[in-house]
Amino acid sequence: MVGGGPGCDSNGMPHRHSPITTFLADDSSLIRRRVAAMLREQGMEVLGEAETPQSSVDAILRLRPDVVVLDIQLRGGAGLQVLREVRRAAPGVVFVVLSNSSGPAYRKRYLSEGAAAFLDKTTEFDQLARSIDRAIQGSHHVCCHD
């Protein structure tokens, strides 16, 4: 049988009838504005944003975006707290880390904790939308086997 069943295309990927919804967790309002503008240009919807770990967790769990764009350093804490708490309460939310702190130890830690992708703000910023698309596709690989 070709395809993955109802609601999927011939490659078994889900049909998306609505834009990808995102949430931005970053302590820099300038970065949040820049990321939001770029994602909207790509047809994605930005549901909200926050600069502290707790306000990020609260909003993410209330809004349930498809993807969270997460920085490692947040005002008053770390992105890892957000990643852990949200994944525990809402494992379907996908995380893409976008940070200036992109050393191998950080990458390994965040990816091992469940982030779908890890990008360096300085050298990989322009790859964010593509990484979000790939992360969403990867997270729905079993969606159509109802």
ABEGO torsion letter per residue (X at the ends): XBEAEBGBBAAGBBBBABBBBBBBBBABAAAAAAAAAAAAAAGBBBABBBABAAAAAAAAAAAGBABBBBBABBBGEBAAAAAAAAAAABAABBBBBBBABABAAAAAAAAAAGBABBBBAAAAAAAAAAAAAAAAAAAAAAAAAX
